[in-house]
Amino acid sequence: MFKKVPKISDAEWEVMNILWEKSPLTANEVICSLQQQTDWKPKTIRTLLDRLVQKKVIGVNKDQKVYTFFPLFSQNDCQHAETQSFVKRIYGGTLKSMLVQFIQDDSLSEEDIKELRSILDKSPNN
C-alpha cells in the first residue's frame, strides 16, 4: 500500500536533499553539510530535523550513542507528491494545462518538445 507523502517546506527539502545524498547521518553531519551551502544556525537545522521526524518523513536510529537520521520516503516519491500538489494548486489538477502554458511561453526548446513527443508516443495510456 502506498503511503501518502507529507507536505515538505522548502527548507525541509534542503535537509532531505542532504539525507537522500547520503544517509544515515548524525545531526552534526547534516548541520555541517547545510552550513556549507546556507547561513542557517545549528538550532534551525535541528528544528527542521525534528519537524521531519514529527511528520514521519525521516526516521531516527537510536541504537547507537549518537542518533542518526534517514529518509522514510524516496526522493522520487517526494518529487511525485510535490508535482501532484503543484499541478492541483496551480493548474486545477490538469497536467495538460501546465504543458500547454510551457509550450506557449516558449519555455520548451525544440529538443524538449521532441523528447516529450517521444515519451508520449511510448506512454501506455495511448
N, C-alpha and C positions, 0 to 999 in steps of 0.2 A: 504494500500500500504506500502511496506517495505522501510524504509529509509536506505540509504547507510551509513554505519558507517565510519566516517572519520578516517584516519590513526592516531594512537596514539603512541607517542615515549615511550621509556622505563621509563623515568622519569614521564611522564604523567600517565602511568599505575599505578605508586605508588600513585599518587593523587587519581586516580579513585578507587583504592582498598580501600582507606580510606572512600570515599563517598559511595561506594557500601555497606560497612560495616555498616555505619550509616549516614543518611542524613535527612534533610538538616543540613549543618554545616556552621559556620562562617569561614572566612579566618583564624582567630586566632585559632579556633579549629582544622582546617586542619594543620596549622603550628605546633601546639603543638603535634599532633599525629605523624607527619612526623619527627619532631626533635627528637622524642624518638627512631627512627629507622634509621635516616640518619644524615649527618652532614651539611645539606642544611641550608642556611641562609633564614630568612623570605622573603627577596626580591625575592629570587629564586623561592620560593613556590608560592608567589603572581603572579610572571610571568607565572608559569605553570598554575595556575588557570585562568589567563587572556587568555592564549593561548587556553585552553579547552573551554572557553566561546566563543572565536572567531571562533573556529572550530564547535561550536554548539554541543559539546559532553556533556557539563554541562550547566545547566540553573542557573539564579540568581533570587532569590526572593528579590525584592526591596521594599516590603510592610512595612518592619519594619525599625527601626533606623539603625540596623546592617544588611547588606546584608548576605543572606545565599545561599549556593551553593548546587545543587542537580544534579544527573546524568539524562541525557536525553535518554540514552541507557542502557539496562540491561547488566550485566556482561556477560551473556550468548551470547547476540548479539555481543558484542565486541570480545569475545573469538572466536566466529564463524568466524567473519570477519578477525581476525588476522590469524586464522588457514588457511582460504582460501587463504589469501595473501602469507603466508609461503609456502604452498603446491604449489602454482602457481610459486613463485620465485625460489624455491629450487628444486622442483620435476616436473617441467613442467606441473603442474596442475593435475597430477595423484596421487591420494591417494595410489593407489596400489604400485607405485614405492617407496613411503615412507615406507609403511608397509613391503615390501619385504626387504628393507635395514635394518629395525629394527630387523626383524626375522633373516636375515643372519648374522647380527652383534651380535647375541645372547643378544640383548638388552631386549628381552621379555622372561620372565620366562615361564615355562610350564603352570603355573596357568594363566598367562596373555593370553597365546595362547588359552587355554580352554575357557576363558571368551570371547575373541574375536570371537572364533568359535561359541559360544552360541549366541552372539549378531548378527553375520552374519546369523545364522540359523533363527533368528526371524525377520530379515530385510524384509520389504515389497517388496524390489526390487528382491527377489529371485523367 
